[in-house]
Amino acid sequence: MHRGSCLCGRVRYEYDGTLDEISLCHCGQCRKAQGTAFAAVTPIRAADFRIVAGGESLKSYRATPGKARVFCGECGSPIYSARDDMPEVKRLRIGTLDTPLADVRERYHIYVAYKAPWYDIEDDWTRYRGPAD
């Protein structure tokens, strides 16, 4: 069981599933939504994800048609994103996890062609330039 919360602690969630993948997205929208060099996310099964407190504080924003970015309306912490055409999957913002994230087998960077010019990728994770990859 994984647990997580927003910065103010109002929104709390549980996820009863495995976290097998981490992607660091460097696209311009993710950088702006996170306020940093990339978004760190993991795909999760929506059916195994529960908001256990603060659901009334959740807000969403659609910068892209068909995709909601869900965050705490009190402190602004991004919690997950969800695509309308894939309701069975959410992309959890792993910085909100309160439990350890261990033994993740797949790790990669996406949209590195759009990365922040002030950030250097210095790990050996697989890199995908963008949509043409």
Backbone hydrogen bonds in HBPLUS format (Angstrom, degrees):
<---DONOR---> <-ACCEPTOR-->    atom                        ^
c    i                          cat <-CA-CA->   ^        H-A-AA   ^      H-
h    n   atom  resd res      DA  || num        DHA   H-A  angle D-A-AA Bond
n    s   type  num  typ     dist DA aas  dist angle  dist       angle   num
A0002-HIS N   A0015-TYR O   2.84 MM  13  5.02 174.1  1.84 151.1 153.2     1
A0015-TYR N   A0002-HIS O   2.77 MM  13  5.02 153.0  1.84 145.9 148.9     2
A0098-ASP N   A0003-ARG O   2.76 MM  95  5.60 171.6  1.77 139.1 141.3     3
A0004-GLY N   A0013-TYR O   3.09 MM   9  5.35 153.9  2.16 140.1 140.4     4
A0013-TYR N   A0004-GLY O   2.93 MM   9  5.35 162.1  1.96 141.9 144.4     5
A0005-SER N   A0096-THR O   2.93 MM  91  5.49 151.0  2.02 155.2 156.5     6
A0006-CYS N   A0011-VAL O   3.06 MM   5  5.56 144.0  2.19 151.1 155.5     7
A0009-GLY N   A0006-CYS O   3.22 MM   3  5.12 140.4  2.39  96.2 107.5     8
A0012-ARG N   A0053-ALA O   2.91 MM  41  5.02 158.4  1.96 134.2 135.4     9
A0052-VAL N   A0012-ARG O   2.79 MM  40  5.57 146.8  1.89 134.8 145.4    10
A0053-ALA N   A0012-ARG O   3.29 MM  41  5.02 144.5  2.43 139.3 132.3    11
A0014-GLU N   A0050-ARG O   2.86 MM  36  5.30 152.1  1.93 151.4 160.2    12
A0050-ARG N   A0014-GLU O   2.89 MM  36  5.30 163.1  1.92 159.4 161.8    13
A0016-ASP N   A0048-ASP O   2.98 MM  32  5.31 160.2  2.02 151.1 153.7    14
A0106-GLU N   A0020-ASP O   3.17 MM  86  6.36 159.7  2.22 154.0 159.2    15
A0022-ILE N   A0106-GLU O   2.87 MM  84  6.37 150.1  1.96 151.4 161.3    16
A0108-TYR N   A0022-ILE O   3.04 MM  86  6.54 152.4  2.12 156.1 164.9    17
A0023-SER N   A0041-VAL O   2.95 MM  18  5.50 163.8  1.97 154.9 160.0    18
A0041-VAL N   A0023-SER O   2.99 MM  18  5.50 167.7  2.00 159.6 162.5    19
A0024-LEU N   A0108-TYR O   2.90 MM  84  6.36 152.4  1.98 149.4 158.5    20
A0110-ILE N   A0024-LEU O   2.92 MM  86  6.13 161.2  1.95 146.0 146.9    21
A0025-CYS N   A0039-ALA O   2.86 MM  14  5.13 154.0  1.92 149.3 151.7    22
A0039-ALA N   A0025-CYS O   2.98 MM  14  5.13 151.2  2.07 136.9 144.4    23
A0026-HIS N   A0110-ILE O   2.97 MM  84  6.17 167.0  1.98 153.9 157.3    24
A0031-ARG N   A0027-CYS O   3.00 MM   4  6.28 161.3  2.04 155.6 161.5    25
A0032-LYS N   A0028-GLY O   3.02 MM   4  6.20 161.5  2.06 147.4 152.0    26
A0033-ALA N   A0029-GLN O   2.84 MM   4  6.01 161.5  1.88 152.1 157.9    27
A0034-GLN N   A0030-CYS O   2.94 MM   4  5.99 148.5  2.04 147.4 154.1    28
A0035-GLY N   A0031-ARG O   2.77 MM   4  5.64 136.4  1.96 140.0 152.6    29
A0094-ILE N   A0040-ALA O   3.02 MM  54  5.95 148.2  2.12 138.4 147.6    30
A0042-THR N   A0092-LEU O   3.02 MM  50  5.34 141.8  2.17 139.5 151.2    31
A0092-LEU N   A0042-THR O   2.90 MM  50  5.34 138.2  2.08 164.2 151.8    32
A0044-ILE N   A0090-LYS O   2.84 MM  46  5.36 158.9  1.88 155.4 158.2    33
A0090-LYS N   A0044-ILE O   3.01 MM  46  5.36 158.6  2.06 147.1 153.2    34
A0048-ASP N   A0045-ARG O   3.03 MM   3  5.56 151.0  2.11 115.3 123.4    35
A0046-ALA N   A0088-GLU O   2.89 MM  42  5.10 166.9  1.90 124.2 128.1    36
A0049-PHE N   A0046-ALA O   3.19 MM   3  5.24 167.8  2.21 111.9 113.7    37
A0057-SER N   A0054-GLY O   2.81 MM   3  5.33 156.4  1.87 118.6 126.5    38
A0058-LEU N   A0055-GLY O   3.21 MM   3  5.45 160.0  2.25 106.4 112.5    39
A0073-GLY N   A0057-SER O   2.71 MM  16  5.30 159.5  1.75 148.4 155.9    40
A0059-LYS N   A0071-PHE O   2.86 MM  12  5.48 162.8  1.89 163.7 169.2    41
A0071-PHE N   A0059-LYS O   2.90 MM  12  5.48 160.7  1.94 150.6 156.8    42
A0061-TYR N   A0069-ARG O   2.92 MM   8  5.23 144.1  2.05 136.1 147.4    43
A0069-ARG N   A0061-TYR O   2.88 MM   8  5.23 159.3  1.92 146.2 153.2    44
A0067-LYS N   A0064-THR O   3.15 MM   3  5.64 150.2  2.24 145.5 140.7    45
A0084-ASP N   A0066-GLY O   2.76 MM  18  5.11 164.4  1.78 144.8 149.6    46
A0068-ALA N   A0082-ALA O   2.85 MM  14  5.33 163.9  1.88 160.0 159.0    47
A0082-ALA N   A0068-ALA O   2.89 MM  14  5.33 149.7  1.98 148.4 157.7    48
A0070-VAL N   A0080-TYR O   2.75 MM  10  5.37 166.4  1.76 169.0 173.8    49
A0079-ILE N   A0070-VAL O   2.81 MM   9  5.74 170.3  1.82 150.2 152.9    50
A0080-TYR N   A0070-VAL O   3.33 MM  10  5.37 156.6  2.39 134.0 140.7    51
A0072-CYS N   A0077-SER O   2.94 MM   5  5.36 153.8  2.01 143.7 150.0    52
A0076-GLY N   A0072-CYS O   2.82 MM   4  4.90 137.1  2.01 131.0 142.8    53
A0093-ARG N   A0079-ILE O   2.92 MM  14  5.41 176.9  1.92 142.5 141.8    54
A0081-SER N   A0091-ARG O   3.06 MM  10  5.17 141.3  2.22 121.6 132.9    55
A0091-ARG N   A0081-SER O   2.88 MM  10  5.17 160.1  1.92 150.1 154.3    56
A0086-MET N   A0083-ARG O   3.12 MM   3  5.32 162.0  2.16 109.0 114.3    57
A0089-VAL N   A0086-MET O   3.10 MM   3  5.83 173.0  2.11 128.1 129.9    58
A0096-THR N   A0093-ARG O   3.11 MM   3  6.03 169.5  2.12 126.2 129.3    59
A0097-LEU N   A0094-ILE O   3.19 MM   3  5.43 166.9  2.21 109.4 113.4    60
A0109-HIS N   A0126-THR O   2.84 MM  17  6.24 161.4  1.87 161.0 166.6    61
A0128-TYR N   A0109-HIS O   2.97 MM  19  6.12 143.8  2.11 136.6 148.0    62
A0114-TYR N   A0111-TYR O   3.03 MM   3  5.65 161.6  2.07 115.8 121.8    63
A0112-VAL N   A0128-TYR O   3.11 MM  16  6.21 169.3  2.13 144.5 144.9    64
A0115-LYS N   A0112-VAL O   3.23 MM   3  4.95 170.4  2.24 105.3 105.8    65
A0113-ALA N   A0129-ARG O   3.00 MM  16  4.81 164.7  2.02 128.9 129.6    66
A0119-TYR N   A0116-ALA O   3.06 MM   3  5.47 168.1  2.08 118.9 121.6    67
A0133-ASP N   A0130-GLY O   3.03 MM   3  5.75 165.1  2.05 126.9 131.6    68
